[in-house]
Amino acid sequence: SKAVQQCEDAVAEYNAKCTDTHLIPSTAKYAGGIDYEIEFSPHAATFDDMLSVDLQKIIRPAMHNLKMQLQEKARAVQEELREVNEACEQTKILVAEKTEEVRSLQERLEKVESMYKEERDSMNKELKKAVNEVQDMEIELHRIQTTTANELAQSEKQLDQAEQELMQVTEIINEEQEALHAEICEGIEKFTDHKNTIVAVLTEVRDQTYQVKQEIESSSVVGDSTDN
């Protein structure tokens, strides 16, 4: 009949929902070892015998206990969720604080990197300048060394030439001194001879003068005697 069909449909829908909610079979997640599945026997002698499980004594109390358990679990989950939310809020605050710290550190890092970059660039410029100066000094030193070596060689050459010229001049001077000494000696000897000649001539002239004087005086005396 229609009523029997409705009962069968209701039992089938019930079993399907219990299966979907993990109450069937008895080993399902929420069954707790209780057999919630209902078998409908439309040809049973009594209405109670039509259902394989007593709804009032087994199904309803089991459903009530399951409801209480689920509500308790829901409250526990809600409490846990509240604690998790509070922890999340605290975490958000900490994250915000850490984010601010990170931002501040990033700003400081950027400033430090900027200062480091400027200092590094400045040091690189100074280093490059120093290297260029050293290279210039090395080039100048090489030039000076080369010039000095050339000048030294030229000076040594000139010194050798001057020494040779000095030796030649010294030889010439010595020769001239020897010749001059000889000339002087010869001149002194001639002067001495000439002097001796002059002295001899003067002596002879003096003697002759004296003799003439004597003769004149003798003549004067003889003349005076004659006059007397």
C-alpha positions in Angstrom: 0.0 0.0 0.0 0.9 3.7 -0.1 1.7 3.8 3.6 4.1 0.8 3.4 5.8 2.5 0.4 6.2 5.7 2.4 7.7 3.7 5.3 10.2 2.0 3.0 11.1 5.3 1.4 11.6 6.9 4.9 13.8 3.9 6.1 15.8 4.1 2.9 16.3 7.8 3.2 17.3 7.4 6.9 19.8 4.7 6.1 21.3 6.9 3.3 21.6 9.9 5.5 23.2 7.8 8.3 25.7 6.4 5.7 26.5 10.0 4.5 27.0 11.1 8.1 29.3 8.1 9.0 26.8 6.4 11.3 26.4 3.3 9.1 27.9 0.7 9.4 28.6 0.2 13.1 32.3 0.6 12.4 31.8 4.1 10.8 33.5 7.2 12.3 30.6 8.4 14.4 28.8 5.1 15.0 30.6 4.3 18.2 29.9 0.5 17.7 26.1 1.0 17.5 24.2 -0.4 14.6 22.1 2.5 13.3 21.0 0.7 10.2 17.2 -0.1 10.0 15.7 -3.0 8.1 12.0 -2.7 7.3 9.8 -5.8 7.2 6.4 -4.8 6.0 4.9 -8.3 6.5 5.7 -8.6 10.2 2.9 -9.4 12.6 3.2 -6.2 14.6 4.4 -2.7 13.9 7.4 -3.0 16.3 8.5 -6.1 14.5 8.6 -4.3 11.2 11.7 -2.4 12.2 14.9 -4.3 13.0 15.9 -1.7 15.7 13.9 -0.2 18.5 13.7 3.5 17.7 12.7 4.7 21.2 15.1 2.5 23.2 18.2 2.4 21.0 18.2 4.8 18.1 16.9 7.9 19.9 19.1 7.6 23.0 22.1 6.8 20.8 21.3 9.8 18.7 20.9 12.0 21.8 24.2 10.8 23.2 25.9 11.4 19.8 24.3 14.8 19.7 25.6 15.7 23.2 29.1 14.3 22.3 29.1 16.3 19.1 28.0 19.4 20.9 30.7 18.9 23.5 33.2 18.4 20.7 31.8 21.5 19.0 32.2 23.6 22.2 35.7 22.2 22.6 36.4 23.0 18.9 34.9 26.5 19.4 37.1 27.0 22.5 40.1 25.8 20.6 39.1 28.0 17.7 38.8 31.0 20.0 42.2 30.2 21.5 43.5 29.8 18.0 41.9 33.1 17.0 43.5 34.8 20.0 46.8 33.3 19.2 46.3 34.4 15.6 45.6 38.0 16.8 48.7 37.9 19.0 50.6 36.4 16.1 49.3 39.2 13.8 50.4 41.8 16.4 53.8 40.1 16.6 53.9 39.9 12.8 53.1 43.6 12.6 55.8 44.4 15.1 58.3 42.2 13.4 57.3 43.6 10.0 57.9 47.1 11.4 61.3 45.9 12.8 62.1 44.3 9.4 61.1 47.5 7.6 63.3 49.6 10.0 66.1 47.1 9.6 65.7 47.2 5.8 65.9 51.0 5.9 69.0 50.9 8.1 70.4 48.2 5.8 69.7 50.4 2.8 71.4 53.4 4.5 74.3 51.2 5.5 74.6 49.8 2.0 74.3 53.3 0.5 77.1 54.5 2.9 79.1 51.4 2.2 78.7 51.9 -1.6 79.7 55.6 -1.3 82.7 54.7 0.9 83.6 51.8 -1.4 83.4 54.1 -4.5 85.4 56.7 -2.7 88.0 54.1 -1.6 88.1 52.7 -5.2 88.7 56.2 -6.5 91.4 56.8 -4.0 92.9 53.5 -4.7 92.8 54.1 -8.5 94.4 57.6 -7.9 97.1 56.0 -5.7 97.8 53.3 -8.3 98.0 55.9 -11.0 100.4 58.0 -8.9 102.5 55.0 -8.2 102.6 54.2 -11.9 103.5 57.8 -12.7 106.2 57.7 -10.0 107.6 54.4 -11.4 107.7 55.9 -14.9 109.4 59.0 -13.5 111.8 57.0 -11.5 112.6 54.9 -14.6 113.1 58.1 -16.6 115.3 59.6 -13.8 117.3 56.3 -13.6 117.7 56.2 -17.3 118.6 59.9 -17.5 121.0 59.6 -14.5 122.6 56.6 -16.0 123.1 58.4 -19.4 124.3 61.5 -17.6 126.6 59.4 -15.4 128.0 57.7 -18.4 128.4 61.0 -20.2 130.0 62.5 -17.1 132.4 59.6 -16.8 133.3 60.0 -20.4 133.8 63.7 -19.9 135.8 63.0 -16.8 138.0 60.6 -18.7 138.5 63.1 -21.4 139.2 65.9 -18.9 141.8 63.6 -17.1 143.4 62.9 -20.5 143.5 66.6 -21.3 144.8 67.4 -17.9 147.6 64.8 -18.3 148.4 66.3 -21.7 148.4 69.9 -20.3 150.5 68.7 -17.3 153.0 67.2 -19.7 153.0 70.4 -21.7 153.5 72.5 -18.6 156.2 70.3 -17.3 157.9 70.5 -20.7 157.5 74.2 -20.8 158.7 74.5 -17.2 161.7 72.5 -18.0 162.4 74.6 -21.1 161.8 77.8 -19.2 164.1 76.6 -16.4 166.7 75.8 -19.0 166.2 79.3 -20.6 166.4 80.9 -17.2 169.5 79.1 -16.2 171.1 79.9 -19.6 170.0 83.6 -19.2 171.4 83.7 -15.7 174.6 82.2 -17.0 174.8 84.7 -19.8 173.9 87.6 -17.5 176.6 86.5 -15.1 179.1 86.3 -18.0 178.0 89.7 -19.2 178.2 91.1 -15.7 181.7 89.8 -15.3 182.6 91.3 -18.7 181.2 94.6 -17.7 183.0 94.5 -14.3 186.2 93.7 -16.1 185.7 96.5 -18.6 184.9 98.9 -15.8 187.9 97.8 -13.9 190.0 98.4 -16.9 188.4 101.8 -17.5 189.0 102.7 -13.9 192.6 101.6 -14.1 193.1 103.6 -17.3 191.4 106.6 -15.8 193.5 106.4 -12.7 196.6 106.1 -14.9 195.5 109.1 -17.0 194.9 111.1 -13.9 198.3 110.2 -12.6 199.8 111.3 -15.8 197.9 114.6 -15.8 198.9 115.3 -12.3 202.5 114.5 -13.1 202.4 116.8 -16.1 201.0 119.6 -14.0 203.8 119.3 -11.4 206.5 119.4 -14.1 205.0 122.5 -15.7 204.9 124.4 -12.5 208.5 123.7 -11.8 209.6 125.0 -15.2 207.7 128.2 -14.7 209.5 128.9 -11.4 
